[in-house]
Each structure stands twice: as C-alpha cells, then as structure tokens.
C-alpha cells in the first residue's frame, strides 16, 4: 500500500512497524503531519517527543493519585 511517504520516512515507518513499536517519535513536522493524516492506515503511532512525554507524565501523575 502506498500512501505517499518519501522513501526515508517510509523506511522509518516500516522499521517501527516491523518491531511492533507502540510509538515512533519525530520532530519532523512534515513527517508528523502526513502520519497524523494517515493514522488509520498505519500500525504505529507517530508523535512529537515533547507531546508524547507530557502525555506519559500526565498518565503517571493520574496513576499516582489513584
């Protein structure tokens, strides 16, 4: 299936999907934007590392309060 990722991005996605990664972190806005638009076609979540880290911290904090 081709959804228009450039070869460099496609390699990163394929690598992450092949190891069944939960998330692929990137600071590349173009890559992130295209991945978000196609998230239903991907088997790995693509996220900005800062956003992902803040989410992880928030989850940890909510677990501590329980």
Contact map, one row per residue, 1 for C-alpha under 8 A:
111000000000000000000000000000000000000000000000000000000000000000
111110000000000000000000000000000000000000000000000000000000000000
111110000000000000000000000000000000010000000000000000000000000000
011111000000000000000000000000000000000000000000000000000000000000
011111111100000000000000000000000100000000000000000000000000000000
000111111100000000000000000000000000000000000000000000000000000000
000011111110000000000000000000000000000000000000000000000000000000
000011111111000000000000000000000000000000000000000000000000000000
000011111111100000000000000000100000000000000000000000000000000000
000011111111110000000000000000000000000000000000000000000000000000
000000111111111000000000000000000000000000000000000000000000000000
000000011111111100000000000000000000000000000000000000000000000000
000000001111111110000001000000000000000000010000000000000000000000
000000000111111111000000000000000000000000000000000000000000000000
000000000011111111100000000000000000000000000000000000000000000000
000000000001111111111011000000000000000000010000000000000000000000
000000000000111111111000000000000000000000110000000000000000000000
000000000000011111111000000000000000000000000000000000000000000000
000000000000001111111000000000000000000000000000000000000000000000
000000000000000111111100000000000000000000110000000000000000000000
000000000000000111111111000000000000000000010000000000000000000000
000000000000000000011111000000000000000000011000000000000000000000
000000000000000100001111100000000000000000011110000000000000000000
000000000000100100001111110000000000000000011110000000000000000000
000000000000000000000011111000000000000000000111100100000000000000
000000000000000000000001111110110000000000000111100000000000000000
000000000000000000000000111110010000000000000001100000000000000000
000000000000000000000000011111110000000000000000000000000000000000
000000000000000000000000011111111000000000000000000000000000000000
000000000000000000000000000111111100000000000000000000000000000000
000000001000000000000000010111111110000000000000000000000000000000
000000000000000000000000011111111111000000000111000000000000000000
000000000000000000000000000011111111100000000000000000000000000000
000010000000000000000000000001111111110000000000000000000000000000
000000000000000000000000000000111111111001000100000000000000000000
000000000000000000000000000000011111111000000100000000000000000000
000000000000000000000000000000001111111000000000000000000000000000
001000000000000000000000000000000111111111000000000000000000000000
000000000000000000000000000000000011111111101100000000000000000000
000000000000000000000000000000000000011111100000000000000000000000
000000000000000000000000000000000000011111100000000000000000000000
000000000000000000000000000000000010011111111000000000000000000000
000000000000000010010000000000000000001111111000000000000000000000
000000000000100110011111000000000000000001111100000000000000000000
000000000000000000000111000000000000001001111110000000000000000000
000000000000000000000011110000010011001000011111000000000000000000
000000000000000000000011110000010000000000001111101100000000000000
000000000000000000000000111000010000000000000111111100000000000000
000000000000000000000000111000000000000000000011111110000000000000
000000000000000000000000000000000000000000000001111111000000000000
000000000000000000000000000000000000000000000011111111100000000000
000000000000000000000000100000000000000000000011111111110000000000
000000000000000000000000000000000000000000000000111111111000000000
000000000000000000000000000000000000000000000000011111111100000000
000000000000000000000000000000000000000000000000001111111110000000
000000000000000000000000000000000000000000000000000111111111000000
000000000000000000000000000000000000000000000000000011111111100000
000000000000000000000000000000000000000000000000000001111111110000
000000000000000000000000000000000000000000000000000000111111111000
000000000000000000000000000000000000000000000000000000011111111100
000000000000000000000000000000000000000000000000000000001111111110
000000000000000000000000000000000000000000000000000000000111111111
000000000000000000000000000000000000000000000000000000000011111111
000000000000000000000000000000000000000000000000000000000001111111
000000000000000000000000000000000000000000000000000000000000111111
000000000000000000000000000000000000000000000000000000000000011111
